[in-house]
Amino acid sequence: MKILIKDTTREERIEIIRRSLDCGGGGCENCSSCALGGGDP
C-alpha cells in the first residue's frame, strides 16, 4: 500500500510513524530510550 504525503494529514503521518516504530512497549510516551532511539517520532 502506497501512502503519499499529499494524501495524508500531519496527524495521519505521525500515527503511521508511531505504528511502524511500535515495539510493543506501550508507545513513545512511555519510552525509556530503547534501541529504536526513544522519544517522540
Secondary structure, 3 states (H helix, E strand, C coil): CCCCHHHCCHHHHHHHHHHHHCCCCCCHHHCCCCCCCCCCC
